[in-house]
Amino acid sequence: MQESGFVDYITMSSNILFSGKNAADLKTLKTETFYNRVIRSKYNADDYLLGVERVSDDYRAIFEEFKNLPNVVFLIDPPYLSTDCKTYKSDKYWKLTDYLDVIKIIDQRSYFYFTSNKSQIIELCEWIGSYSETIKNPFSGAEIRTAYGVVNFGAKYTDIMIFKNV
């Protein structure tokens, strides 16, 4: 079988596998057990991002290219601190310094930052801001929205979106 085009295995697999499961590629998807209830609605994203330039690259390269341009909003969705990072296409493990570098980059910028209660990044930043005279909490002054979810009978989580417009 020959493949062509782009397949978003993570999104697709989250709709056909049991709750909380996903697969980053076809090989992994073939090893999983499929859930018997597939959402039957058609996905239609026509014109959803009309007029928006979408750029996907290493965060450092994107920041360097766009840091001085007006009307730029950074969308940050790193692996959650202290969680499994296997679905990210990276040949290295994200370390604490990577999280802190991302947060340093968004200082004085407009952003949307996604995290979860599975991560302790908010608590870490609050602690840094309260005990440092030179480093402030990077999320200070930002707005926070939460959404609660249930993965299965025993697993619950809170998705967190932090955003700031400067």
MODELLER restraints for C-alpha pairs under 7 A, 6 or more apart:
rsr = mdl.restraints
at = mdl.atoms
rsr.add(forms.Gaussian(group=physical.xy_distance, feature=features.Distance(at['CA:9:A'], at['CA:23:A']), mean=6.05, stdev=0.5))
rsr.add(forms.Gaussian(group=physical.xy_distance, feature=features.Distance(at['CA:9:A'], at['CA:24:A']), mean=5.38, stdev=0.5))
rsr.add(forms.Gaussian(group=physical.xy_distance, feature=features.Distance(at['CA:9:A'], at['CA:25:A']), mean=5.67, stdev=0.5))
rsr.add(forms.Gaussian(group=physical.xy_distance, feature=features.Distance(at['CA:10:A'], at['CA:22:A']), mean=5.50, stdev=0.5))
rsr.add(forms.Gaussian(group=physical.xy_distance, feature=features.Distance(at['CA:10:A'], at['CA:23:A']), mean=5.35, stdev=0.5))
rsr.add(forms.Gaussian(group=physical.xy_distance, feature=features.Distance(at['CA:10:A'], at['CA:24:A']), mean=5.23, stdev=0.5))
rsr.add(forms.Gaussian(group=physical.xy_distance, feature=features.Distance(at['CA:13:A'], at['CA:22:A']), mean=5.07, stdev=0.5))
rsr.add(forms.Gaussian(group=physical.xy_distance, feature=features.Distance(at['CA:13:A'], at['CA:23:A']), mean=5.81, stdev=0.5))
rsr.add(forms.Gaussian(group=physical.xy_distance, feature=features.Distance(at['CA:14:A'], at['CA:21:A']), mean=6.15, stdev=0.5))
rsr.add(forms.Gaussian(group=physical.xy_distance, feature=features.Distance(at['CA:14:A'], at['CA:22:A']), mean=5.00, stdev=0.5))
rsr.add(forms.Gaussian(group=physical.xy_distance, feature=features.Distance(at['CA:15:A'], at['CA:38:A']), mean=6.38, stdev=0.5))
rsr.add(forms.Gaussian(group=physical.xy_distance, feature=features.Distance(at['CA:15:A'], at['CA:39:A']), mean=6.88, stdev=0.5))
rsr.add(forms.Gaussian(group=physical.xy_distance, feature=features.Distance(at['CA:16:A'], at['CA:34:A']), mean=5.67, stdev=0.5))
rsr.add(forms.Gaussian(group=physical.xy_distance, feature=features.Distance(at['CA:16:A'], at['CA:35:A']), mean=5.40, stdev=0.5))
rsr.add(forms.Gaussian(group=physical.xy_distance, feature=features.Distance(at['CA:16:A'], at['CA:38:A']), mean=5.74, stdev=0.5))
rsr.add(forms.Gaussian(group=physical.xy_distance, feature=features.Distance(at['CA:17:A'], at['CA:33:A']), mean=6.41, stdev=0.5))
rsr.add(forms.Gaussian(group=physical.xy_distance, feature=features.Distance(at['CA:17:A'], at['CA:34:A']), mean=4.63, stdev=0.5))
rsr.add(forms.Gaussian(group=physical.xy_distance, feature=features.Distance(at['CA:17:A'], at['CA:35:A']), mean=4.81, stdev=0.5))
rsr.add(forms.Gaussian(group=physical.xy_distance, feature=features.Distance(at['CA:18:A'], at['CA:34:A']), mean=6.60, stdev=0.5))
rsr.add(forms.Gaussian(group=physical.xy_distance, feature=features.Distance(at['CA:18:A'], at['CA:35:A']), mean=5.16, stdev=0.5))
rsr.add(forms.Gaussian(group=physical.xy_distance, feature=features.Distance(at['CA:19:A'], at['CA:151:A']), mean=5.22, stdev=0.5))
rsr.add(forms.Gaussian(group=physical.xy_distance, feature=features.Distance(at['CA:19:A'], at['CA:152:A']), mean=6.21, stdev=0.5))
rsr.add(forms.Gaussian(group=physical.xy_distance, feature=features.Distance(at['CA:20:A'], at['CA:151:A']), mean=5.32, stdev=0.5))
rsr.add(forms.Gaussian(group=physical.xy_distance, feature=features.Distance(at['CA:23:A'], at['CA:29:A']), mean=5.21, stdev=0.5))
rsr.add(forms.Gaussian(group=physical.xy_distance, feature=features.Distance(at['CA:24:A'], at['CA:87:A']), mean=5.41, stdev=0.5))
rsr.add(forms.Gaussian(group=physical.xy_distance, feature=features.Distance(at['CA:73:A'], at['CA:110:A']), mean=4.98, stdev=0.5))
rsr.add(forms.Gaussian(group=physical.xy_distance, feature=features.Distance(at['CA:73:A'], at['CA:111:A']), mean=5.05, stdev=0.5))
rsr.add(forms.Gaussian(group=physical.xy_distance, feature=features.Distance(at['CA:74:A'], at['CA:110:A']), mean=6.32, stdev=0.5))
rsr.add(forms.Gaussian(group=physical.xy_distance, feature=features.Distance(at['CA:74:A'], at['CA:111:A']), mean=4.47, stdev=0.5))
rsr.add(forms.Gaussian(group=physical.xy_distance, feature=features.Distance(at['CA:74:A'], at['CA:112:A']), mean=6.27, stdev=0.5))
rsr.add(forms.Gaussian(group=physical.xy_distance, feature=features.Distance(at['CA:75:A'], at['CA:111:A']), mean=5.72, stdev=0.5))
rsr.add(forms.Gaussian(group=physical.xy_distance, feature=features.Distance(at['CA:75:A'], at['CA:112:A']), mean=4.87, stdev=0.5))
rsr.add(forms.Gaussian(group=physical.xy_distance, feature=features.Distance(at['CA:75:A'], at['CA:113:A']), mean=6.17, stdev=0.5))
rsr.add(forms.Gaussian(group=physical.xy_distance, feature=features.Distance(at['CA:76:A'], at['CA:112:A']), mean=6.00, stdev=0.5))
rsr.add(forms.Gaussian(group=physical.xy_distance, feature=features.Distance(at['CA:76:A'], at['CA:113:A']), mean=4.68, stdev=0.5))
rsr.add(forms.Gaussian(group=physical.xy_distance, feature=features.Distance(at['CA:76:A'], at['CA:114:A']), mean=6.24, stdev=0.5))
rsr.add(forms.Gaussian(group=physical.xy_distance, feature=features.Distance(at['CA:77:A'], at['CA:113:A']), mean=6.01, stdev=0.5))
rsr.add(forms.Gaussian(group=physical.xy_distance, feature=features.Distance(at['CA:77:A'], at['CA:114:A']), mean=4.97, stdev=0.5))
rsr.add(forms.Gaussian(group=physical.xy_distance, feature=features.Distance(at['CA:77:A'], at['CA:115:A']), mean=6.95, stdev=0.5))
rsr.add(forms.Gaussian(group=physical.xy_distance, feature=features.Distance(at['CA:79:A'], at['CA:85:A']), mean=5.75, stdev=0.5))
rsr.add(forms.Gaussian(group=physical.xy_distance, feature=features.Distance(at['CA:80:A'], at['CA:115:A']), mean=5.96, stdev=0.5))
rsr.add(forms.Gaussian(group=physical.xy_distance, feature=features.Distance(at['CA:80:A'], at['CA:116:A']), mean=6.77, stdev=0.5))
rsr.add(forms.Gaussian(group=physical.xy_distance, feature=features.Distance(at['CA:80:A'], at['CA:119:A']), mean=5.15, stdev=0.5))
rsr.add(forms.Gaussian(group=physical.xy_distance, feature=features.Distance(at['CA:81:A'], at['CA:119:A']), mean=4.63, stdev=0.5))
rsr.add(forms.Gaussian(group=physical.xy_distance, feature=features.Distance(at['CA:81:A'], at['CA:120:A']), mean=6.20, stdev=0.5))
rsr.add(forms.Gaussian(group=physical.xy_distance, feature=features.Distance(at['CA:81:A'], at['CA:121:A']), mean=6.26, stdev=0.5))
rsr.add(forms.Gaussian(group=physical.xy_distance, feature=features.Distance(at['CA:82:A'], at['CA:119:A']), mean=5.90, stdev=0.5))
rsr.add(forms.Gaussian(group=physical.xy_distance, feature=features.Distance(at['CA:83:A'], at['CA:119:A']), mean=6.99, stdev=0.5))
rsr.add(forms.Gaussian(group=physical.xy_distance, feature=features.Distance(at['CA:103:A'], at['CA:138:A']), mean=6.52, stdev=0.5))
rsr.add(forms.Gaussian(group=physical.xy_distance, feature=features.Distance(at['CA:107:A'], at['CA:138:A']), mean=6.15, stdev=0.5))
rsr.add(forms.Gaussian(group=physical.xy_distance, feature=features.Distance(at['CA:108:A'], at['CA:166:A']), mean=6.58, stdev=0.5))
rsr.add(forms.Gaussian(group=physical.xy_distance, feature=features.Distance(at['CA:109:A'], at['CA:166:A']), mean=5.91, stdev=0.5))
rsr.add(forms.Gaussian(group=physical.xy_distance, feature=features.Distance(at['CA:110:A'], at['CA:164:A']), mean=5.29, stdev=0.5))
rsr.add(forms.Gaussian(group=physical.xy_distance, feature=features.Distance(at['CA:110:A'], at['CA:165:A']), mean=4.41, stdev=0.5))
rsr.add(forms.Gaussian(group=physical.xy_distance, feature=features.Distance(at['CA:110:A'], at['CA:166:A']), mean=5.29, stdev=0.5))
rsr.add(forms.Gaussian(group=physical.xy_distance, feature=features.Distance(at['CA:111:A'], at['CA:163:A']), mean=5.51, stdev=0.5))
rsr.add(forms.Gaussian(group=physical.xy_distance, feature=features.Distance(at['CA:111:A'], at['CA:164:A']), mean=5.53, stdev=0.5))
rsr.add(forms.Gaussian(group=physical.xy_distance, feature=features.Distance(at['CA:111:A'], at['CA:165:A']), mean=6.69, stdev=0.5))
rsr.add(forms.Gaussian(group=physical.xy_distance, feature=features.Distance(at['CA:112:A'], at['CA:161:A']), mean=6.68, stdev=0.5))
rsr.add(forms.Gaussian(group=physical.xy_distance, feature=features.Distance(at['CA:112:A'], at['CA:162:A']), mean=5.74, stdev=0.5))
rsr.add(forms.Gaussian(group=physical.xy_distance, feature=features.Distance(at['CA:112:A'], at['CA:163:A']), mean=4.41, stdev=0.5))
rsr.add(forms.Gaussian(group=physical.xy_distance, feature=features.Distance(at['CA:112:A'], at['CA:164:A']), mean=6.81, stdev=0.5))
rsr.add(forms.Gaussian(group=physical.xy_distance, feature=features.Distance(at['CA:113:A'], at['CA:161:A']), mean=5.71, stdev=0.5))
rsr.add(forms.Gaussian(group=physical.xy_distance, feature=features.Distance(at['CA:113:A'], at['CA:162:A']), mean=5.02, stdev=0.5))
rsr.add(forms.Gaussian(group=physical.xy_distance, feature=features.Distance(at['CA:113:A'], at['CA:163:A']), mean=6.13, stdev=0.5))
rsr.add(forms.Gaussian(group=physical.xy_distance, feature=features.Distance(at['CA:114:A'], at['CA:160:A']), mean=5.81, stdev=0.5))
rsr.add(forms.Gaussian(group=physical.xy_distance, feature=features.Distance(at['CA:114:A'], at['CA:161:A']), mean=4.67, stdev=0.5))
rsr.add(forms.Gaussian(group=physical.xy_distance, feature=features.Distance(at['CA:114:A'], at['CA:162:A']), mean=6.36, stdev=0.5))
rsr.add(forms.Gaussian(group=physical.xy_distance, feature=features.Distance(at['CA:115:A'], at['CA:159:A']), mean=6.22, stdev=0.5))
rsr.add(forms.Gaussian(group=physical.xy_distance, feature=features.Distance(at['CA:115:A'], at['CA:160:A']), mean=5.11, stdev=0.5))
rsr.add(forms.Gaussian(group=physical.xy_distance, feature=features.Distance(at['CA:115:A'], at['CA:161:A']), mean=6.42, stdev=0.5))
rsr.add(forms.Gaussian(group=physical.xy_distance, feature=features.Distance(at['CA:116:A'], at['CA:158:A']), mean=5.60, stdev=0.5))
rsr.add(forms.Gaussian(group=physical.xy_distance, feature=features.Distance(at['CA:116:A'], at['CA:159:A']), mean=4.49, stdev=0.5))
rsr.add(forms.Gaussian(group=physical.xy_distance, feature=features.Distance(at['CA:116:A'], at['CA:160:A']), mean=5.13, stdev=0.5))
rsr.add(forms.Gaussian(group=physical.xy_distance, feature=features.Distance(at['CA:117:A'], at['CA:157:A']), mean=6.39, stdev=0.5))
rsr.add(forms.Gaussian(group=physical.xy_distance, feature=features.Distance(at['CA:117:A'], at['CA:158:A']), mean=5.36, stdev=0.5))
rsr.add(forms.Gaussian(group=physical.xy_distance, feature=features.Distance(at['CA:117:A'], at['CA:159:A']), mean=6.67, stdev=0.5))
rsr.add(forms.Gaussian(group=physical.xy_distance, feature=features.Distance(at['CA:125:A'], at['CA:137:A']), mean=5.19, stdev=0.5))
rsr.add(forms.Gaussian(group=physical.xy_distance, feature=features.Distance(at['CA:125:A'], at['CA:138:A']), mean=6.73, stdev=0.5))
rsr.add(forms.Gaussian(group=physical.xy_distance, feature=features.Distance(at['CA:126:A'], at['CA:137:A']), mean=5.57, stdev=0.5))
rsr.add(forms.Gaussian(group=physical.xy_distance, feature=features.Distance(at['CA:128:A'], at['CA:135:A']), mean=6.95, stdev=0.5))
rsr.add(forms.Gaussian(group=physical.xy_distance, feature=features.Distance(at['CA:128:A'], at['CA:136:A']), mean=6.95, stdev=0.5))
rsr.add(forms.Gaussian(group=physical.xy_distance, feature=features.Distance(at['CA:128:A'], at['CA:137:A']), mean=6.35, stdev=0.5))
rsr.add(forms.Gaussian(group=physical.xy_distance, feature=features.Distance(at['CA:129:A'], at['CA:135:A']), mean=6.08, stdev=0.5))
rsr.add(forms.Gaussian(group=physical.xy_distance, feature=features.Distance(at['CA:129:A'], at['CA:136:A']), mean=4.35, stdev=0.5))
rsr.add(forms.Gaussian(group=physical.xy_distance, feature=features.Distance(at['CA:129:A'], at['CA:137:A']), mean=4.14, stdev=0.5))
rsr.add(forms.Gaussian(group=physical.xy_distance, feature=features.Distance(at['CA:142:A'], at['CA:162:A']), mean=6.34, stdev=0.5))
rsr.add(forms.Gaussian(group=physical.xy_distance, feature=features.Distance(at['CA:142:A'], at['CA:163:A']), mean=5.50, stdev=0.5))
rsr.add(forms.Gaussian(group=physical.xy_distance, feature=features.Distance(at['CA:142:A'], at['CA:164:A']), mean=4.77, stdev=0.5))
rsr.add(forms.Gaussian(group=physical.xy_distance, feature=features.Distance(at['CA:143:A'], at['CA:162:A']), mean=5.65, stdev=0.5))
rsr.add(forms.Gaussian(group=physical.xy_distance, feature=features.Distance(at['CA:143:A'], at['CA:163:A']), mean=5.37, stdev=0.5))
rsr.add(forms.Gaussian(group=physical.xy_distance, feature=features.Distance(at['CA:143:A'], at['CA:164:A']), mean=6.36, stdev=0.5))
rsr.add(forms.Gaussian(group=physical.xy_distance, feature=features.Distance(at['CA:144:A'], at['CA:160:A']), mean=6.90, stdev=0.5))
rsr.add(forms.Gaussian(group=physical.xy_distance, feature=features.Distance(at['CA:144:A'], at['CA:161:A']), mean=5.72, stdev=0.5))
rsr.add(forms.Gaussian(group=physical.xy_distance, feature=features.Distance(at['CA:144:A'], at['CA:162:A']), mean=4.51, stdev=0.5))
rsr.add(forms.Gaussian(group=physical.xy_distance, feature=features.Distance(at['CA:144:A'], at['CA:163:A']), mean=6.52, stdev=0.5))
rsr.add(forms.Gaussian(group=physical.xy_distance, feature=features.Distance(at['CA:145:A'], at['CA:160:A']), mean=5.85, stdev=0.5))
rsr.add(forms.Gaussian(group=physical.xy_distance, feature=features.Distance(at['CA:145:A'], at['CA:161:A']), mean=5.24, stdev=0.5))
rsr.add(forms.Gaussian(group=physical.xy_distance, feature=features.Distance(at['CA:145:A'], at['CA:162:A']), mean=6.52, stdev=0.5))
rsr.add(forms.Gaussian(group=physical.xy_distance, feature=features.Distance(at['CA:146:A'], at['CA:158:A']), mean=6.43, stdev=0.5))
rsr.add(forms.Gaussian(group=physical.xy_distance, feature=features.Distance(at['CA:146:A'], at['CA:159:A']), mean=5.59, stdev=0.5))
rsr.add(forms.Gaussian(group=physical.xy_distance, feature=features.Distance(at['CA:146:A'], at['CA:160:A']), mean=4.60, stdev=0.5))
rsr.add(forms.Gaussian(group=physical.xy_distance, feature=features.Distance(at['CA:146:A'], at['CA:161:A']), mean=6.35, stdev=0.5))
rsr.add(forms.Gaussian(group=physical.xy_distance, feature=features.Distance(at['CA:147:A'], at['CA:158:A']), mean=5.64, stdev=0.5))
rsr.add(forms.Gaussian(group=physical.xy_distance, feature=features.Distance(at['CA:147:A'], at['CA:159:A']), mean=5.18, stdev=0.5))
rsr.add(forms.Gaussian(group=physical.xy_distance, feature=features.Distance(at['CA:147:A'], at['CA:160:A']), mean=6.64, stdev=0.5))
rsr.add(forms.Gaussian(group=physical.xy_distance, feature=features.Distance(at['CA:148:A'], at['CA:157:A']), mean=6.02, stdev=0.5))
rsr.add(forms.Gaussian(group=physical.xy_distance, feature=features.Distance(at['CA:148:A'], at['CA:158:A']), mean=4.50, stdev=0.5))
rsr.add(forms.Gaussian(group=physical.xy_distance, feature=features.Distance(at['CA:148:A'], at['CA:159:A']), mean=6.31, stdev=0.5))
rsr.add(forms.Gaussian(group=physical.xy_distance, feature=features.Distance(at['CA:149:A'], at['CA:156:A']), mean=5.79, stdev=0.5))
rsr.add(forms.Gaussian(group=physical.xy_distance, feature=features.Distance(at['CA:149:A'], at['CA:157:A']), mean=5.44, stdev=0.5))
rsr.add(forms.Gaussian(group=physical.xy_distance, feature=features.Distance(at['CA:149:A'], at['CA:158:A']), mean=6.12, stdev=0.5))
rsr.add(forms.Gaussian(group=physical.xy_distance, feature=features.Distance(at['CA:150:A'], at['CA:156:A']), mean=4.40, stdev=0.5))
rsr.add(forms.Gaussian(group=physical.xy_distance, feature=features.Distance(at['CA:150:A'], at['CA:157:A']), mean=6.40, stdev=0.5))
